[in-house]
Structures are given as C-alpha cells and as structure tokens.
Amino acid sequence: MIYEYKGKKPKIAPSAFIADYVTITGDVMIGEESSIWFSTTIRGDLEPTRIGNRVNIQDHSVLHQSEGIPLIIEDNVTVGHKCLLHSCTIRKGALIGMDSTILDGAEIGEGAFIGAGSLVPPGKKIPPGVLAIGRPAKVVRELTEEDKQYMPYLTEGYVKTSREYMEITKEN
C-alpha cells in the first residue's frame, strides 16, 4: 500500500521493485533498481526518507524518523531481513546485517558492514570500511578484500532477483 500523507506522496522510480504487503507513506523517495521486500514498512510522515539507487531493503524491515532528523540511505546499500532504521544515515555500499537496529543520528560509513543482530546507538559514527558488531555495536576489524568483493555480488544478486519478481508479477 502506498499512501499520501499531508500532501506528500511517495516517489518511486519505475525500475524499483515493491513486493506485496509493503507499506510506504508520505515523503519517501526510492531510487532506480532498488527493491523493497515483503512486509516492509517505510514511513515518511515526520521527516523525509531517501533511498538511493540499487538499494535492497529486505523482508519485515521498518524505516521511520524522529522530528528534525531524516532517514538517508545512499546507493548500493543492503539492509538485511527484519532491520529497524530510525533517523540515521547509511552511506554508499554499506551492509546492515539481519535483525539490526540503527538509531537516531547514527551514521554508517561508506562500505561498512554491521553484523547481524547489532544495535548502533543514537549518534554513533561507524567509520568506512570496517565490520562493527554487538549491542552496542563496536568496530572489530577492517574489512578484508574478500569482504569488499561481497557487496557488488550481493547488490547485483538483488537487482537480478527483483527483475525476476517483476516479470512474475507481470505474468500474474
């Protein structure tokens, strides 16, 4: 379901895939070749939510904001299943592991990985190119070259899968 809220209607690129049972409201922009997977909620009712190109937001995630702090997700980001992103900034090429929570004013650096089940508290800055994990999340190491090669593979995989789902939904 896509809802206008207080005169603001979500803007979704034509090449973006929106799965069934997704709810998107208000001041939300979703970029080219992005995918929003089943049972995700994205609310732009307090502040803007901006989702870049080739971003995948996986099943059962929730995206929202507090007054005065938008939610920004740059290009080529993967957000794992059942994540909560609230008024934070996720820089280009980052990975947010399944069941993680990123809170108000937190910033995840370019290409950083947040391990599954992590909590990034309000205002915490995770530097680029590192793995952070835990509750609260702490940097545990620099990413390896193998880690860095995983993100383009993951991004391409989700773009490909979303194209396949778009074809299926055309047929049905």
SULFEN-V465085 format. One record per backbone hydrogen bond with DSSP energy under -0.5 kcal/mol. NH is the residue of the N-H (numbers start at 1). CO is the residue of the C=O. E is the energy in kcal/mol with one decimal. If there is no record, write none. Layout:
BEGIN
nh,co,e
NH,CO,E
NH,CO,E
END
This chain:
BEGIN
nh,co,e
3,1,-0.5
3,24,-2.7
5,8,-2.7
8,5,-1.8
9,7,-0.5
11,28,-3.1
12,10,-0.6
13,30,-2.4
16,13,-1.9
17,34,-2.6
18,16,-0.5
19,17,-0.5
19,36,-2.8
22,19,-0.9
23,40,-2.4
24,1,-2.6
25,42,-2.4
26,3,-1.8
27,44,-2.6
28,26,-1.9
29,49,-2.2
30,11,-2.6
31,51,-1.6
31,52,-1.0
34,31,-1.3
35,55,-2.8
36,17,-2.8
37,35,-0.5
37,57,-3.0
39,20,-1.2
40,37,-0.9
41,61,-2.4
42,23,-3.0
43,63,-2.7
44,25,-2.2
49,27,-2.5
50,71,-2.8
51,29,-2.8
51,49,-0.5
52,73,-2.4
54,32,-2.8
55,52,-0.6
56,77,-2.3
57,35,-2.9
58,56,-0.6
58,79,-2.6
60,38,-1.9
61,58,-1.0
62,83,-2.7
63,41,-2.6
64,85,-2.1
66,69,-0.6
69,66,-1.9
71,48,-2.3
72,70,-0.5
72,88,-2.4
73,50,-2.9
74,90,-2.9
76,53,-2.6
77,74,-0.5
78,94,-2.1
79,56,-2.9
80,78,-0.5
80,96,-3.2
82,59,-2.9
83,80,-0.7
84,100,-2.4
85,62,-2.5
85,83,-0.5
86,102,-2.7
87,64,-2.2
89,106,-2.2
90,72,-2.8
91,89,-0.6
91,108,-2.6
93,75,-2.2
94,91,-1.5
95,112,-2.4
96,78,-3.0
97,95,-0.6
97,114,-2.6
99,81,-2.9
100,97,-1.0
101,118,-2.5
102,84,-2.7
103,120,-2.4
105,87,-3.4
106,103,-2.2
107,124,-2.4
108,89,-2.7
109,107,-0.6
109,126,-2.1
111,92,-2.1
112,109,-2.2
113,130,-3.0
114,95,-2.8
115,113,-0.6
115,132,-3.1
117,98,-2.8
118,115,-1.4
119,134,-2.3
120,101,-3.1
121,119,-0.7
123,104,-1.7
124,121,-1.8
126,107,-3.2
126,124,-0.6
127,125,-0.6
129,110,-1.7
130,127,-0.7
131,141,-2.8
132,113,-2.6
132,130,-0.5
133,138,-2.3
135,136,-0.5
136,119,-0.6
137,119,-2.9
138,133,-1.9
140,131,-3.1
141,131,-1.2
143,129,-2.5
148,144,-2.3
149,145,-1.7
150,146,-0.9
150,147,-1.1
151,147,-0.8
152,148,-0.6
153,149,-1.0
154,150,-2.7
155,151,-3.1
156,152,-2.6
157,153,-2.2
158,154,-2.1
159,155,-2.3
160,156,-2.7
161,157,-2.6
162,158,-2.4
163,159,-2.0
164,160,-2.0
165,161,-2.4
166,162,-2.2
167,163,-1.9
168,164,-2.1
169,165,-2.6
170,166,-1.4
171,167,-1.8
172,168,-1.6
END
